[in-house]
Amino acid sequence: MLNEQISAQIRAYRTNKKMTLAELAQSSGIDDTYLGRVERNEINITLNTLDKIIVGLKMTPSEFFSFLDLESDDPALAHLMREVKNSPKREKMTKLLENIVDLSE
């Protein structure tokens, strides 16, 4: 389960930073084909490789693993976030959530 979460987070952080797979591979010093397999959770990676990816994302380990805090603090909210993230209608759902947050302020 942790491998799947880490793979998903690598992809989520990369896309949120508007980085291509090739750009992250280059900044991490990792082959882009290998990195693609990591993001698809096809292979397990070492901690050394994860460290290179975190550096390539220009993050600290605590920033990278902050998704685990939400998982333990509010599992239902973490589940909803994963559903939005994995939905083919992600952009529309995200916009809707942003509008809800705006209304609550």
C-alpha positions in Angstrom: 0.0 0.0 0.0 2.8 2.5 0.8 4.5 1.9 -2.6 1.2 2.7 -4.3 0.8 5.9 -2.2 4.3 7.0 -2.9 4.0 6.4 -6.6 0.8 8.3 -6.7 2.4 11.2 -4.8 5.4 11.4 -7.0 3.0 11.8 -10.0 0.8 14.3 -8.2 3.6 16.5 -7.0 5.2 16.4 -10.5 2.0 17.4 -12.3 1.2 20.0 -9.7 4.6 21.5 -10.3 3.8 21.3 -14.0 6.9 19.2 -14.6 7.1 16.7 -17.4 8.3 13.2 -16.7 11.5 14.0 -18.6 12.1 17.2 -16.6 11.7 15.3 -13.3 13.9 12.5 -14.6 16.6 15.0 -15.6 16.5 17.0 -12.3 16.6 13.7 -10.3 19.3 12.1 -12.4 17.1 9.1 -13.1 16.1 7.5 -16.5 12.7 8.8 -17.6 11.6 5.3 -18.6 12.4 4.0 -15.1 10.7 7.0 -13.5 7.6 6.3 -15.6 7.5 2.8 -14.2 7.9 4.2 -10.7 4.9 6.5 -11.2 2.8 3.6 -12.5 3.8 1.5 -9.4 5.3 -1.2 -11.6 8.6 -1.4 -9.6 9.7 -0.8 -6.1 12.3 1.8 -5.5 15.1 2.2 -3.0 15.2 5.0 -0.4 18.2 6.4 -2.3 16.1 6.7 -5.5 13.2 8.2 -3.6 15.6 10.7 -2.1 16.8 11.7 -5.7 13.2 12.1 -6.8 12.4 14.3 -3.7 15.4 16.5 -4.5 14.3 16.6 -8.2 10.9 17.8 -7.1 12.7 20.5 -5.0 11.0 19.3 -1.8 12.2 18.3 1.6 11.3 14.7 2.8 8.9 16.2 5.3 7.1 18.1 2.6 6.9 15.0 0.4 5.5 12.8 3.2 3.0 15.4 4.4 0.3 13.4 2.6 0.6 10.8 5.3 -0.4 13.3 8.0 -3.7 13.8 6.2 -4.2 10.1 5.9 -3.8 9.6 9.6 -5.6 12.8 10.7 -8.7 12.5 8.5 -8.9 9.2 6.5 -12.3 10.2 5.0 -10.9 13.5 3.6 -7.8 11.7 2.3 -10.1 9.2 0.5 -12.1 12.0 -1.1 -8.9 13.7 -2.3 -7.7 10.5 -3.9 -11.1 10.1 -5.6 -10.8 13.7 -7.0 -7.2 13.2 -8.0 -7.9 9.9 -9.9 -11.1 11.1 -11.6 -11.2 11.8 -15.3 -13.2 14.9 -14.3 -10.5 16.1 -12.0 -10.3 19.7 -13.3 -14.1 20.2 -13.0 -14.2 18.6 -9.5 -11.3 20.8 -8.3 -12.9 23.9 -9.7 -16.1 23.0 -7.9 -14.3 22.5 -4.6 -12.5 25.8 -5.0 -15.9 27.5 -5.4 -17.1 25.8 -2.3 -14.1 27.0 -0.3 -14.6 30.5 -1.7 -18.3 30.4 -0.5 -17.3 29.3 3.0 -14.9 32.2 3.5 
